[in-house]
């Protein structure tokens, strides 16, 4: 795994200096050593204690370079769902955030964890609804464009990359392109437009501090149909709870997310759209990972089997 950029002493010194400066501008003064708890090819995070709680500085790699601008837009749009943004670097894809609390994964278990999802999912859906029709603002942040009519061509380009995609997988997926294209068209026909979609919505990317729960780590986000959020969410929630995807407890999460959309469509249509979105969510996840392994040095070596696993999910969804 190549993380040389993040562990370079010059980068670390520059990050420390800006963290201290940005924190001071936000009237928070660093009171202890600066740690670096997260180092991956696509990003790194520094943590510092201040006189008003911990702060986190995230440095984003090329695949996630839109995240600071997107996070700032989301925080302005729905501050109740987002961490507090203290500063955005004027030139680099860096951002300083206030501590949002403990990850749901670490803070809660069992029914309490599922109940927390039921509380936060309608607010996440409301954030998405507020950004419907604002494609230009989202694209100006640099967010990948995964609108439904783009997906077949995006997949075709990915399948042409023999460095990343095996010939066998490419052949199987090309055979499924007509079904995938039809599914995207059917989902679009329900009439709900594109918005921000987290694409990695699981219990390690949600923070809780008392009664306040926020969604963070938007580096895999894209502009696409909102219901594709259900892909990672429901799969991860079921695995975490040790339940089948069809268990009523998992269906309750799906219902909590879909309820805010019922003013736009009758409930039966919402359910039909969600079924199609669950299939297409496998594709955006694969495209997101393809972006990571082709833009971030060392990402493919870090997770050599991941691309194949994501493509297998697409094959299964459209098999």
ZICOR-V659395 format. One record per helix or strand of 3 or more residues. SS is the DSSP state (hx for helix, st for strand). FROM is the first residue (numbers start at 1). LEN is the number of residues. Records with the same first field share a line. If there is no record, write none. Layout:
SS = FROM-LEN, FROM-LEN
//
This chain:
hx = 4-4, 9-17, 62-3, 67-11, 104-4, 110-21, 135-6, 148-12, 167-9, 177-13, 226-16, 248-12, 267-29, 299-4, 306-12
st = 30-11, 43-8, 53-8, 85-4, 94-5, 194-4, 206-4, 212-4, 222-4
//
